[in-house]
Amino acid sequence: MCGRYVSVRSDEDLTEEFDAIDATNGDWEAPDYNVAPTKPVRAIVNRPLRDESGKAAATPTRQLRVVSWGLIPSWAKDRKTQGRMFNARVESVSTTNAFRRAYAKRRCLVPADGWYEWQAVDGRKQPMYMTPSDGHSIAFAGLYEFWGDQGQTITTCTIITAPAIGVLAEIHDRMPLVLPRAAWPRWLDPAVDDPADVLTAWDEAGGEHLELRPVAPLVNKVDNNGPELVLRAERQPEEQRLF
């Protein structure tokens, strides 16, 4: 699964790296070292821009937007699903009723600096932080959806997960699906309705270019936030609660 991650780069850095325009409208307030489901997150979407009259452009444009983490299908009667649909499994994302429409037309990238997972050790859980050793950002494969009445629509997203590979499988059996840069254009292209060929394990996910860092249990509490959460720490002997 992917239930916590880090997003601290500036909007300017992300728009440059992902060749996107800034459409956050000032909604992203500060770096987040403990991103959790239902919180605001940043995503790269590829949609036509609209003019002042609401008319859509003929071609799509990459945009950095702020959305809410936890997908609400367009047909949902309320927001109760959001807390459960923060992840979509790669094995069934194209066929599951809640995700298949978004998979066909509303795919996004979710930029991150790294993610957390909890490793079971002798019945206890040690928080670990997975981050590129050279400091570059990564992009999770995601989906987004619109929900609500016209004029009161909210945009939500989910992050796709895949079976963990390499040394990551020793920490948890699932991991976020990280897309290499070469796969970004095809994943974001709304004209492609089934980009199954890019839904493959990240070639760096085996750990060769990732630092797998034990961190303090501060991250277990979602209200904690700050750079101290990603500092290397001794492995914790006590059992910790995730939420």
CORRA-V243091 format. One record per residue. N is the residue number from 0. SS is DSSP state (H for helix, E for strand, C for the rest). PSI is psi in whole degrees, 0 to 359 (* if undefined). OMEGA is omega in degrees with one decimal (NA if undefined). Layout:
# CORRA-V243091
n: [N N]
ss: [SS SS]
psi: [PSI PSI]
omega: [OMEGA OMEGA]
This chain:
# CORRA-V243091
n: [0 1 2 3 4 5 6 7 8 9 10 11 12 13 14 15 16 17 18 19 20 21 22 23 24 25 26 27 28 29 30 31 32 33 34 35 36 37 38 39 40 41 42 43 44 45 46 47 48 49 50 51 52 53 54 55 56 57 58 59 60 61 62 63 64 65 66 67 68 69 70 71 72 73 74 75 76 77 78 79 80 81 82 83 84 85 86 87 88 89 90 91 92 93 94 95 96 97 98 99 100 101 102 103 104 105 106 107 108 109 110 111 112 113 114 115 116 117 118 119 120 121 122 123 124 125 126 127 128 129 130 131 132 133 134 135 136 137 138 139 140 141 142 143 144 145 146 147 148 149 150 151 152 153 154 155 156 157 158 159 160 161 162 163 164 165 166 167 168 169 170 171 172 173 174 175 176 177 178 179 180 181 182 183 184 185 186 187 188 189 190 191 192 193 194 195 196 197 198 199 200 201 202 203 204 205 206 207 208 209 210 211 212 213 214 215 216 217 218 219 220 221 222 223 224 225 226 227 228 229 230 231 232 233 234 235 236 237 238 239 240 241 242]
ss: [C C C E E E E C C C H H H H H H H C C C E E C C C C C C C C C E E E E E C C C E E E E E E E E E E E C C C C C E E E E E E E E E E E E E E C C C C C C C C C C C C C C C C C E E E C C C C C C C C C C H H H H H H C E E E E E E C E E E E E E E E C C E E E E E E E E E C C C C C E E E E E E E E E E C C C C C C E E E E E E E E E E C C H H H H H C C C E E E C E C C H H H H H H H H C C C C C C C H H H C C C C C C C C C C C E E E E E E C H H H H C C C C C C H H H H C E C C C C C C C C C C C]
psi: [169 103 353 141 180 135 99 352 154 161 321 317 319 320 326 315 324 8 53 164 155 111 30 341 32 13 346 115 322 161 145 114 3 61 130 160 144 354 159 139 164 142 149 119 160 94 156 137 155 142 185 335 354 1 132 145 163 334 152 159 136 131 141 118 160 126 179 133 120 104 135 113 150 334 357 144 335 186 11 336 342 319 345 333 44 347 149 135 133 330 336 8 330 350 339 133 322 337 342 325 317 322 323 327 345 71 150 171 139 104 144 156 344 178 161 150 159 118 127 122 110 44 3 164 121 118 134 148 122 121 146 132 337 3 2 158 163 166 117 143 129 171 152 159 154 140 143 173 155 132 345 28 139 154 129 164 165 156 132 138 159 166 136 149 164 216 340 332 342 343 313 155 349 158 155 146 108 124 130 158 323 337 348 310 317 320 322 346 112 346 345 115 350 81 48 335 340 357 62 162 137 132 349 355 346 349 352 324 14 142 126 100 120 137 169 158 4 325 341 331 120 337 341 137 131 166 340 340 335 7 143 139 164 148 138 131 339 150 135 148 137 318 *]
omega: [171.2 -177.0 176.5 173.6 -175.5 177.9 -173.4 179.5 -178.9 174.6 -179.0 179.2 -177.8 179.1 177.8 -177.0 -176.5 178.4 -175.5 173.1 -178.5 177.1 -178.5 178.0 178.3 -176.1 177.4 -169.0 -172.8 174.0 -178.0 179.4 -177.6 179.9 -177.1 178.8 -178.1 177.2 172.6 177.4 177.7 -178.9 173.3 176.8 -179.6 -174.8 175.1 173.2 178.2 177.8 -175.3 178.9 -179.3 180.0 -177.9 175.4 -176.8 -177.7 -179.1 178.0 175.7 -177.6 170.7 -177.3 172.2 -179.1 179.7 -175.0 -177.1 -170.5 171.8 178.5 -177.9 -177.0 -177.1 -179.5 -179.1 -175.2 -173.6 -178.4 -169.9 -178.4 -178.8 -172.1 176.6 175.0 172.5 -177.2 -178.4 -177.1 -173.9 -172.9 -176.8 -175.7 -179.5 -174.2 -176.7 -172.1 -167.9 178.4 178.6 177.8 -177.7 -170.5 -173.3 177.2 -179.2 171.1 177.9 -178.4 179.5 173.9 179.2 179.6 179.2 169.3 -176.6 -176.9 177.4 179.0 -179.5 178.0 178.9 -177.6 178.8 176.6 179.3 177.3 178.7 -176.0 177.4 -175.7 179.6 174.9 -179.7 -179.9 177.4 -178.3 174.8 171.9 -178.5 174.7 175.9 -176.8 175.9 -179.5 176.0 179.4 179.6 -178.2 178.3 -176.8 171.4 179.6 -179.4 -178.7 172.9 178.1 -179.3 177.2 -178.3 174.6 178.4 179.5 176.4 -177.3 178.2 179.2 176.8 -179.4 179.9 -176.9 178.3 176.7 174.5 178.5 -179.5 -178.8 175.1 -176.9 -178.3 -178.4 -175.7 -176.7 -177.8 179.7 -176.8 -174.9 -178.7 177.8 178.1 -175.2 179.0 -179.0 -175.6 -176.9 179.3 -179.0 -178.8 -177.0 177.5 -175.3 176.7 -170.3 177.8 175.0 -176.5 -177.9 178.0 169.6 177.9 -165.3 171.7 -179.6 -176.3 -179.7 174.2 -176.6 -177.8 -179.9 -172.0 180.0 178.0 -176.5 178.6 -176.2 178.6 -178.8 -176.1 177.9 177.8 -178.9 174.0 177.2 -174.3 178.8 -175.3 173.4 -176.2 175.8 -179.0 -177.5 NA]
